[in-house]
Amino acid sequence: MKFAVVFDSPSEQGGYIPAVLNALQQVGDASTITSQDIMNGALASYHAVVLPGGLASFIGLKKWGDEFANAIRYFISAGGGYLGVCGGAYIAGRAPANAFRAYCNLTLGLADVKVETPPIITSIDSYRESQWHRYPVSVTFASEDHPIISGHLGETLDIVYSSGAVIDEPGATVDVLANFAEEGFGGKIALIATYFGQGRVVLCSPHPEATFVGETEACVPWLYPAMATWVAEREIEVIYPVSPWRKTLITSAVPLAIPLAGFLGIVVGGAIGRRSQKGV
C-alpha cells in the first residue's frame, strides 16, 4: 500500500509528520506530497491520501478551491482512500466548522457528518496557536465490531489531542467508531468510517500517532496503522488515466482509473456514502 501524506507547511503542521510517516510505514510505503502535487495528478500513484492535521490542511482548499476539492473527490470516488486527522477531519465534513467559515468556507464533503470546533476554539487564530499544544483526552471505542477497532471494543483510552474536529450528526452511511469520554465534549464523536463512491474515508479527531510528553511510543500505537490499512484496501481495480477537473494527462507508475460518469454522479450527489457496511 502506498500513502501520500500532504505536507504543505512545516510551520502550520503541528509537528506531527515524523510520527505519521513512522505509523504508516508499519503497513506500507509513505511519502510526503504537496497540494500542488495533487493538482498535478500525483494521487494516481497512491492507494490513499492522508491529511495529517494542522492549519496546513486548509492550504489546498484555500489556494485552488473547488478544483482542489474535486481532485480529492475524484480520487476517493474512484476507489482511493482518505484519512483525515485533526485538521484533515475539519475539511472533510458536509460543511465547514462555523468558527472557520471566515477563513475557508469550503469543504471536501467526503463524509455525511457535521464538524465543529471544541469550545476553546473560536477562530482560525486560536486553532493556529493550539495546533502545537498536546494534551490527553479520553476516548471510548464502540462496542460494535469494525476492522479498525477489532480487539479493542468498548475500551477507553487517552489519546493526544490538539483541538481537532468534534464530529456530530452522522448520516446513515457513517459508522461511529469512537466517542469522546472527556467531560466537556458532551459525548460527541471522535472517530468515524464511511464510504465515498468506491473509496473509503476515515476521520479522526485526536492524534493516536503522537507521543505524550516524556514518552517515545505513540499513545495508541495500533490505531493509525489500522485506520490506514482500512482506507487503503481497495474493493475494485481503479483506472485513472486523466484528471477530469483539469483535462490534462496524468502519467503514473501505478495503473489507475474510473469512468468519469461515476465520479460526476458522486460530485452531484454530494457526500453520500456508497453503503454502510459495519465490519467490512
LINDA-V130145 format. One record per backbone hydrogen bond with DSSP energy under -1.0 kcal/mol. CO is the residue of the C=O (numbers start at 1). NH is the residue of the N-H. E is the energy in kcal/mol with one decimal. If there is no record, write none. Layout:
CO;NH;E
CO;NH;E
This chain:
1;29;-2.9
2;47;-2.3
2;48;-1.6
3;31;-2.1
4;50;-3.4
5;33;-2.3
9;12;-1.4
12;56;-2.8
16;20;-2.2
17;21;-2.7
18;22;-2.1
19;23;-2.2
20;24;-2.5
21;25;-2.3
23;26;-1.0
24;27;-1.9
29;3;-3.1
31;5;-2.9
33;7;-3.3
34;38;-1.7
35;39;-2.1
36;40;-1.2
37;42;-2.4
38;41;-1.7
41;44;-1.6
42;45;-2.0
43;46;-2.1
47;81;-1.6
48;4;-2.6
49;83;-2.3
50;6;-2.5
51;85;-2.6
54;57;-1.8
55;58;-1.9
56;59;-1.5
58;62;-2.8
59;63;-2.4
60;64;-2.7
61;65;-1.5
64;67;-1.4
65;69;-2.0
66;70;-2.8
67;71;-1.5
68;72;-1.9
69;73;-2.7
70;74;-2.7
71;75;-1.7
72;76;-2.4
73;77;-3.1
74;78;-1.5
75;80;-2.2
76;79;-2.0
77;198;-1.9
81;49;-2.8
82;202;-2.5
83;51;-2.5
84;204;-2.7
85;88;-2.6
86;89;-1.1
86;90;-1.6
87;91;-1.3
89;92;-1.5
91;108;-3.6
92;110;-1.1
92;111;-2.0
97;100;-1.8
98;101;-1.0
100;103;-1.1
100;104;-2.9
111;113;-2.1
112;171;-2.5
113;94;-2.7
114;168;-2.5
116;166;-3.5
118;121;-2.0
123;127;-1.5
124;128;-2.3
125;129;-1.6
126;130;-2.0
127;131;-1.8
129;132;-1.1
130;133;-2.1
135;161;-2.2
137;159;-2.6
138;181;-3.1
138;182;-1.0
139;157;-2.5
140;179;-2.4
142;154;-1.5
149;152;-2.3
152;155;-1.8
155;141;-2.8
157;139;-2.8
159;137;-2.2
160;207;-3.4
161;135;-1.7
166;116;-2.4
167;189;-2.5
168;114;-3.1
171;174;-1.6
175;193;-2.2
177;142;-2.5
178;190;-2.4
178;191;-1.6
179;140;-2.9
182;185;-1.7
185;188;-1.7
188;180;-3.1
189;167;-2.1
190;205;-3.0
191;177;-2.5
191;178;-1.4
192;203;-1.6
193;175;-3.0
194;201;-2.8
196;199;-2.2
199;196;-2.4
200;82;-2.2
201;194;-2.6
202;84;-2.8
203;192;-2.3
204;86;-2.8
207;210;-1.2
208;220;-1.9
210;219;-3.2
212;215;-2.3
220;223;-1.5
222;226;-1.5
223;227;-2.7
224;228;-2.6
225;229;-2.4
226;230;-2.0
227;231;-2.1
228;232;-1.8
229;233;-1.2
239;257;-5.2
241;250;-1.7
243;246;-1.8
243;247;-2.8
248;243;-2.0
256;240;-9.9
257;239;-9.9
259;263;-1.1
260;264;-2.5
261;265;-1.9
262;266;-1.4
263;267;-2.5
264;268;-2.6
265;269;-1.8
266;270;-1.3
270;272;-2.2
277;280;-1.8
